Amino acid sequence: MELWIPITFAAAFLQNLRSALQKHLKGVMGTTGATFVRFGFGVPFALAFVVILHAGMGYELPALNAAFLVWVIVGGLGQILAQALLVHLFSFRNFAVGTAYSRTEPAQAAVFGLIFLGEVASAGALMAIAISVVGVMLISVAHTAVNPRSLVTSVFSRNALIGLASGTFFGIAAVAYRAASTALGGPNFMMQAAVTLAVVIVFQTLVMLAWMALRERGEFGRIAAAWKPSLLVGLVGATASFGWFSAMTLQQAAIVKAVAQVEMVFTIASSILVFREKVTLVELAGCALIVGGILVLLAVG
């Protein structure tokens, strides 16, 4: 088994855990604050990864270059915009369709990987990506009256367009992070991923700090009051991101993100095993498609 596969599974599991922790924080702070903690409180851990790899394991620090910095800015801003659009969907009563379309990220990453990096996914890989995307979309709309026909015909609705835009920026961010990490050229995928993560997360933290200072100063007090759980979010989030960046240094972003859809399976499993919630047949069908798509992807890869 190629190394990027278990790394992706571990990152998906940690991201699911981070999302659950962030959901808890939404009860004590606003959306901006809950979003900020994944970046701001992740900075010390991201820097620690670099220190451990350099001082502890003896890996050289790669020299930063102009291409790396450009891709870091593109990826960092793209991820913030994608998250903001996704959160914006929650202000609408019927946001399920939009959320479903935001999950087209792997398919869009395949397009941007071709445009920006010249990476061509095989026909089998594209088929596997499509299968997993359909599975995630099914889970996203499982508790609504949406049917396959309306899901397709609603593509030009406001919510769907916002969701597609969110998926677009997530896709751009994924490709940009891969481009940034590979632009470093060494010494190995772990150090490239760690340095990319550290620079990106510091940049995103500064951007969000500036935004809150200008528009939402009240969030600073709420964040400070919840610093202990926020620190845990930062640790889990930074570790998950280190996994994503490592996997995307080794493999095309679209393929990594397709396998990463397994996060939805972890979410359903948590609902059943931890929260004792009932799961619909549509959700189970979605999980089956996600797993099937991943198996096809690994078979053709």
Buried (B, 14 or more C-beta within 10 A) or exposed (E): EEEBBEBBBBBBBBBBBBBBBBEEBEEBBBBBBBBBBBBBBBBEBBBBBBEEBBEEEEBEEBEBEEEBBBBBBBBBBBBBBBBBBBBBBEEEEBBBBBBBBBBBBBBBBBBBBBEBBEBEBEEEBBBBBBBBBBBBBBBBBBEBEBEEEEBEEBEEBEBBBBBBBBBBBBBBBBBBBBBBBBBBEEBBBBBBBBBBBBBBBBBBBBBBBEBBEEEBEEBBEBBEEBEEBBBBBBBBBBBBBBBBBBBBBBBBBBBBBBBBBBBBBBBBEBBEEEEEEEBEEBBBBBBBBBBBBBEBBBEBB
